[in-house]
Amino acid sequence: MIGRKIEIMDTTLRDGEQTSGVSFSVSEKLTIAKLLLEELKVDRLEIASARVSEGELQAVKKITSWALEQKCLNKIEVLTFVDGGKSIDWMIDAGAKVQNLLTKGSLNHLTHQLKKTPAQHFADIKANIELAATHDIKTNVYLEDWSNGMRNSKEYVFEYLDFLTAQKTERVLLPDTLGILTHDETFKFITEVREKYPTTHFDFHGHNDYDLGVANVMEAIKAGANGLHLTINGMGERAGNAPMASVIAVINDFLKDVKITVNEKALNKVSKLVETFSGFRIPVNKPVVGANVFTQTAGIHADGDNKNNLYFNDLMPERFGRKRKYALGKTSGKANIQKNLQDLGLSLNDEELKKVTQRIIELGDKKEVVSQEDLPYIISDVLDSDAIEKRVVVENYVLGHAKGMKPSTTLQLIVEGVQYEAHAQGDGQFDAFMNALKKLYKTHSKKDLPKLIDYAVRIPPGSHSDALCETIITWKLEEKEFITRGLDSDQTVSAIKATEKMLNII
Ligand SMILES: CC(=O)SCCNC(=O)CCNC(=O)[C@H](O)C(C)(C)COP(=O)(O)OP(=O)(O)OC[C@H]1O[C@@H](n2cnc3c(N)ncnc32)[C@H](O)[C@@H]1OP(=O)(O)O
């Protein structure tokens, strides 16, 4: 089995669409189909179940007419039923040329759902395959509930496979329909069918109910499966199917004798598009495609990467069209900040770096997530506050806001070493703060306070986090206007910080 080619069949548009709450539009299905074949370069696509709806028929028509032009109609597959020809009529109308015929792979399903004997079922299947052939439709056959069949009605499964392998079919599709297999059983069952039917093409279709989807797929390949059914982002019925991105990474890194055509660099792009169209959110810790999986959070990791990429593994983000990131927060050390500064083309001396790191850790302690885009604002705020000599310190304050009462502030201010206190009310918390400040100034200083003439609050431009809020205040003293800024996770506090800066520069 050296250099053995494994076919990758993507069933995002069929089984993936069986994710509860997901329904792709006609144009979304066409866009995804094109991307899967042209950029991701999977071998085959299952795009729908027959007879489902008028919208599904229109989507299949659009995809088959595009595939006909591209000369890849043989890569487009539709799940059909043993229904006396109704599905075949639907296929003909839709212009599809490969059916994946859903048949019963366990005696339990055959007896209780179709309520037929094996002989009746085989006769119906034979008729279906022959009818399809007269319309130039090729047939792959699903043995639905095959994994249960292997556990509980193996005699039936082999009787059926004896019959099926004598029919004119392209591939036999072996689903673990209910996601019940362990990796050991998957290996054992696939080995059994492989040994008994050495020339038959077998696909394995794994579900993820026990989170064993990827492990089972790996064992199926080792046992000799010829093809795999996968979905983007692991979408699919119940807990979903084996996820495309993880499986491709596993094959490329651990099953080096297996050949696949999938372009791993396109995985992230396709995953994001499917996420957008389906509304099915990718968990942030989903291997390969999750938002967090290439982010180093711990300071020790960033330090190790600085020294000799000590915390890299083979899953390099660039392989998948992504980039490594270094998170900013409570667990950041100087190395995390350095990595982000390098990216932004900024540099700080050791003392500045220490202060900026401290500020980020403080924000992290308040559960704030700081983005790389916040960094320049934090640096400017830390260095700016540092550059100003602090004659006046806003030492303590209580901001009161209660329904049916006027907002109020008690303020303690230190001016050149002496502490003063005042209480005032206002129209809002900051207004109350300013009124308390005015009282103190009137009593203890000969200076006038500048007039507040503009007050703007914003999330720092470009920031992708909600960690910071910037208040920009324009003041007027005599004829001179000037601006101070305050940065904090709290809006009122950021305004108070801007005010404290003003007090120290007038
Ligand atoms: C493993 C999988 O995920 S298989 C996924 C199969 N795909 C789908 O189910 C697609 C969505 N399904 C549908 O749109 C509908 O169920 C349809 C159009 C297929 C059928 O709809 P309805 O005629 O309303 O039937 P309903 O959904 O109530 O029941 C399914 C029928 O299919 C029968 N059936 C089950 N398996 C098969 C099969 N492999 N071949 C033929 N018929 C089957 C059932 O016995 C039942 O028949 P009954 O009504 O005579 O008892």
The ligand as an SDF file (V2000), in Angstrom:
LIG
                    3D

 51 53  0  0  0  0  0  0  0  0999 V2000
  -27.1690    8.4490    6.5720 C   0  0  0  0  0  0  0  0  0  0  0  0
  -27.8870    9.6140    6.1870 C   0  0  0  0  0  0  0  0  0  0  0  0
  -27.6440   10.6690    6.6390 O   0  0  0  0  0  0  0  0  0  0  0  0
  -29.0330    9.3900    5.0330 S   0  0  0  0  0  0  0  0  0  0  0  0
  -29.6540   10.9460    4.6380 C   0  0  0  0  0  0  0  0  0  0  0  0
  -30.7760   10.7690    3.7410 C   0  0  0  0  0  0  0  0  0  0  0  0
  -31.2320   12.0350    3.3060 N   0  0  0  0  0  0  0  0  0  0  0  0
  -32.3580   12.5720    3.7530 C   0  0  0  0  0  0  0  0  0  0  0  0
  -33.0850   12.0410    4.5810 O   0  0  0  0  0  0  0  0  0  0  0  0
  -32.6830   13.8600    3.1140 C   0  0  0  0  0  0  0  0  0  0  0  0
  -33.8390   14.5550    3.7190 C   0  0  0  0  0  0  0  0  0  0  0  0
  -35.0280   13.7170    3.6310 N   0  0  0  0  0  0  0  0  0  0  0  0
  -36.1520   14.0940    2.9990 C   0  0  0  0  0  0  0  0  0  0  0  0
  -36.2430   15.1550    2.4190 O   0  0  0  0  0  0  0  0  0  0  0  0
  -37.3040   13.1570    3.0710 C   0  0  0  0  0  0  0  0  0  0  0  0
  -37.1590   12.2790    4.1780 O   0  0  0  0  0  0  0  0  0  0  0  0
  -37.4860   12.3010    1.7540 C   0  0  0  0  0  0  0  0  0  0  0  0
  -37.7970   13.2400    0.6050 C   0  0  0  0  0  0  0  0  0  0  0  0
  -36.2390   11.5090    1.4430 C   0  0  0  0  0  0  0  0  0  0  0  0
  -38.6290   11.3140    1.9440 C   0  0  0  0  0  0  0  0  0  0  0  0
  -39.7200   12.0370    2.4920 O   0  0  0  0  0  0  0  0  0  0  0  0
  -41.1270   11.3260    2.8550 P   0  0  0  0  0  0  0  0  0  0  0  0
  -41.6350   10.6320    1.6490 O   0  0  0  0  0  0  0  0  0  0  0  0
  -41.9580   12.3960    3.4630 O   0  0  0  0  0  0  0  0  0  0  0  0
  -40.7800   10.1620    3.8970 O   0  0  0  0  0  0  0  0  0  0  0  0
  -40.3310   10.2810    5.4180 P   0  0  0  0  0  0  0  0  0  0  0  0
  -39.2220   11.2680    5.5330 O   0  0  0  0  0  0  0  0  0  0  0  0
  -41.4850   10.4750    6.3470 O   0  0  0  0  0  0  0  0  0  0  0  0
  -39.8120    8.8000    5.7080 O   0  0  0  0  0  0  0  0  0  0  0  0
  -38.7760    8.2300    5.0070 C   0  0  0  0  0  0  0  0  0  0  0  0
  -39.2630    7.0880    4.1650 C   0  0  0  0  0  0  0  0  0  0  0  0
  -38.1060    6.6150    3.4690 O   0  0  0  0  0  0  0  0  0  0  0  0
  -37.9740    5.2130    3.7010 C   0  0  0  0  0  0  0  0  0  0  0  0
  -36.5740    4.8840    3.5790 N   0  0  0  0  0  0  0  0  0  0  0  0
  -35.6340    4.8390    4.5250 C   0  0  0  0  0  0  0  0  0  0  0  0
  -34.4740    4.4810    3.9860 N   0  0  0  0  0  0  0  0  0  0  0  0
  -34.6960    4.3310    2.6650 C   0  0  0  0  0  0  0  0  0  0  0  0
  -33.8820    3.9520    1.5980 C   0  0  0  0  0  0  0  0  0  0  0  0
  -32.5990    3.6960    1.7650 N   0  0  0  0  0  0  0  0  0  0  0  0
  -34.4240    3.9070    0.3730 N   0  0  0  0  0  0  0  0  0  0  0  0
  -35.7410    4.1700    0.2070 C   0  0  0  0  0  0  0  0  0  0  0  0
  -36.5490    4.5370    1.1870 N   0  0  0  0  0  0  0  0  0  0  0  0
  -36.0280    4.5940    2.4030 C   0  0  0  0  0  0  0  0  0  0  0  0
  -38.5580    5.0050    5.0730 C   0  0  0  0  0  0  0  0  0  0  0  0
  -38.8690    3.6600    5.2740 O   0  0  0  0  0  0  0  0  0  0  0  0
  -39.7920    5.9010    4.9660 C   0  0  0  0  0  0  0  0  0  0  0  0
  -40.7310    5.2450    4.1720 O   0  0  0  0  0  0  0  0  0  0  0  0
  -42.2960    5.0800    4.6180 P   0  0  0  0  0  0  0  0  0  0  0  0
  -42.8220    6.4580    4.6630 O   0  0  0  0  0  0  0  0  0  0  0  0
  -42.8770    4.2590    3.5220 O   0  0  0  0  0  0  0  0  0  0  0  0
  -42.2990    4.4190    5.9170 O   0  0  0  0  0  0  0  0  0  0  0  0
  1  2  1  0
  2  3  2  0
  2  4  1  0
  4  5  1  0
  5  6  1  0
  6  7  1  0
  7  8  1  0
  8  9  2  0
  8 10  1  0
 10 11  1  0
 11 12  1  0
 12 13  1  0
 13 14  2  0
 13 15  1  0
 15 16  1  0
 15 17  1  0
 17 18  1  0
 17 19  1  0
 17 20  1  0
 20 21  1  0
 21 22  1  0
 22 23  2  0
 22 24  1  0
 22 25  1  0
 25 26  1  0
 26 27  2  0
 26 28  1  0
 26 29  1  0
 29 30  1  0
 30 31  1  0
 31 32  1  0
 31 46  1  0
 32 33  1  0
 33 34  1  0
 33 44  1  0
 34 35  1  0
 34 43  1  0
 35 36  2  0
 36 37  1  0
 37 38  1  0
 37 43  2  0
 38 39  1  0
 38 40  2  0
 40 41  1  0
 41 42  2  0
 42 43  1  0
 44 45  1  0
 44 46  1  0
 46 47  1  0
 47 48  1  0
 48 49  2  0
 48 50  1  0
 48 51  1  0
M  END
$$$$
